[in-house]
Structure formats: C-alpha cells, structure tokens
Amino acid sequence: VSGGVLRAIEHAHGDLGWLATLALYHPAFLLRRPRRRAVGAAVAAAALVTATGALGAMIYPAYRVVVKPAIFAAAPLVGELFERKEHFGVAAVVLAWTGVALHVGARPEPFDVRAPRAAFVAFVGAAVLATLAALLGSIVAVTQTF
Amino acid sequence: MVANARAEIPLNVASHRANVTVLPRAGRALPAGDTVVAGPRARFSVGVACVTFLWIYGGLHLAHAWGVEPPFVRAVAPIPLFAIFIIGLATSAFVSFPVAYLLIGKRRAPASLSRALALSIVAFSLAVTWVP
C-alpha cells in the first residue's frame, strides 16, 4: 500500500473518529431516561465508531513499522499516549455495540427493566473512552504521520 | 353515544383480570417453573459478555506489558493488540451465556449489571492508563 493511500486512510480515520465520538454522545444523552427509545441514534453511532476502528485496524500494521519507531525516537511520551489510545478505541467499539444490544428490543417489563440503564452506562463509557482516544490520536497526528 | 355504547357492552371484569400475567419484580428470584423469554436473557448475556471482555482484555494487556503473557496469545495473531482483542471476544462469547444462564434467575443479578459494567469500564481504563 502506498504512502498516499495510508495518509488518506489515516485522515479519514481521524475525521471519522471525531464524528463517531460526537455521535456516541447522542444515545448517551437520550438514554439517560430508561423509557426513551433511540435505536437509530444508537445503531448509527455504533456503526460510525466501528468504521473508525476498522480504518484504524487497516493502517495499524503499517503504523507499527513506519510511524511508531519514529514517534518513539522523536517524542517517547507521545508514543506512550498512542499506546493508550488504541485500547480506548477498542473498548469504545465494544461498549457501543453492547449498548445497542442492551437497548434494542428492551421492554419496560419487570425482568427487563434494568437493560436500558445498562445501555446508558455502556454508551456513556463508549463516549468517554472515544473522546480520550480521539484526543490522544490528535496529539499523535500533530507529532508524526505517514 | 359513547355512554350508550359503553352501557351496551357487557364487561366481565373477572375474565379481564384473569388475562393479566403477573411477572416477577426486577431483582427478585423467579418462582420455580417460571420461564424467562429469550430477549431479556440474550440482553443480559451481552452485558455479561462485555464485562468479561473488559476484564480479559485488561488482564491480557497487563500480562503482555509485564512480559508474562501466555504463549497462545502470540499464536492467535502476530500483533498483540489484535490477538488480545480476538481472545477477549472469543472468551467473552463462550463465558457469557453459561454465566448469564446461571445468574439471570438470581436475586440481584439484573440490578447489578449496570454497576458491574461501570466498575469494569473504570478498571479497564485504569489498567490501560497505568500500563500502556
């Protein structure tokens, strides 16, 4: 894969990452009330953050070979930040889909009444971790890119 | 006219009451012989799977950072991030359904899911922040 393609994917990954982060706050805000339905917002946010993660996974092998050594040589602290960012991103994707699964189809019946609350917790966690990942990723991108 | 229509329809209160299904309250143990429909059980399983994933991923991440990761991690994928992710997903899928099946009838299991999820998110964040 050429450097131009990697740079294009990297830029799309960064832009989509911030968009997905903002999108995750939408279901997190709506689902603070357990009876509120927000299936479209929840699925869209989860799809966005998954697409972001998929783009990141596509360029990650090349990043490890090309960019990571350069970052650690120039600014080790920034390299450490990126090592944290990727884990936050993974957790955001998993939490977003957990939120979707807990929210979709949940009914206000006695046995099912706790699922919307857990969906709210999952989306808040996904939004916060996605924010951390986007912030750290932006700091890294300022330092070194493909 | 509405009043007339209402007056002409015989209303059998006893039969309407008989159609009402009494469900167990959240957090209470199910009476013996009662069944739980698949939807709530599946949702509870997903919540348990997410909690399991966060703990497995955090644990393997710490093991990798400290150089004591199990040998099978490298066998799954050459890149540790991908290997830990795959192992976390696979383990949570296998563990969640039996655990959820055992817990869903327990007294406080559904009520504890939100707290367990929140605690797992905090523990995961601390683990990956403390040891990159």
Interface residues (C-beta under 8 A of the other chain):
Chain A: A57 Y60 P61 R64 E80 E83 R84 E86 H87 F88 V90 A91 V94 L95 T98 A101 L102 G105 A106 R107 E109 P110 F111 D112 V113 R114 A115 R117 A118 F120 V121 A122 G125 L129 L132
Chain B: L23 P24 R25 A26 G27 L30 V36 G39 P40 A42 R43 F44 V46 G47 A49 C50 F53 L54 Y57 H61 I79 L81 F82 F85 P110 A111 L113 S114 L117 A118 I121 F124 S125 V128 T129 P132
